[in-house]
Amino acid sequence: MKNTCIFLTMMLLGFAANAMAQQNNGVVSVLEQLLVTVDENGQEILTPTEEAKPGDTLVYRVTYTNNLDNGITELRPVLPIPIGMEYLLESATPNAEGASLSNTGNTFQNLPLTRQVRQPDGTTIEELVPGREYRRLRWLVPSLEAGEQVILVARVKVIDN
């Protein structure tokens, strides 16, 4: 499992780097993976890590910096969530604009994601989609002025497939 988590982390970093390289517009991103632990006083400690094991909670923090001479609008960064990671619902800050259940599609829905489930009696109910099924989060940054930064954060838990 350790090798799987390292692979998943490297895959996530590769996706983020590839996405920014494709934009090629003077907006630079830095992705940090931080392990969440709690000290003896109950205070959270965030430590950079490249490894994780089942049960670990990680914080993904992406900083976008606008290095252009002018502002930009409608920046829509996407954070992939690899298989083996469970998005911790409502942990995105600022609030994510949407999420996707697919690794490949560009269809995002407003949060929280829900689905219709048919009951044994033939009726349907709406239920929340569990965080382990989220594959991508997307934010909307309405504007990012020249020289400004925005920090986007989401928490995930490493699960044992």
HELIX and SHEET records of a PDB file:
HELIX    1   1 LYS A    2  GLN A   23  1                                  22    
HELIX    2   2 GLY A  131  GLU A  133  5                                   3    
SHEET    1   A 5 GLU A  44  PRO A  48  0                                        
SHEET    2   A 5 VAL A  27  VAL A  38 -1                                        
SHEET    3   A 5 THR A  57  ASN A  66 -1                                        
SHEET    4   A 5 GLN A 149  VAL A 158 -1                                        
SHEET    5   A 5 MET A  85  TYR A  87 -1                                        
SHEET    1   B 2 ILE A  72  LEU A  75  0                                        
SHEET    2   B 2 VAL A 141  LEU A 144 -1                                        
SHEET    1   C 3 VAL A  78  PRO A  80  0                                        
SHEET    2   C 3 ARG A 136  ARG A 138 -1                                        
SHEET    3   C 3 GLY A  98  SER A 100 -1                                        
SHEET    1   D 2 THR A 114  ARG A 118  0                                        
SHEET    2   D 2 THR A 124  LEU A 128 -1                                        
END                                                                             
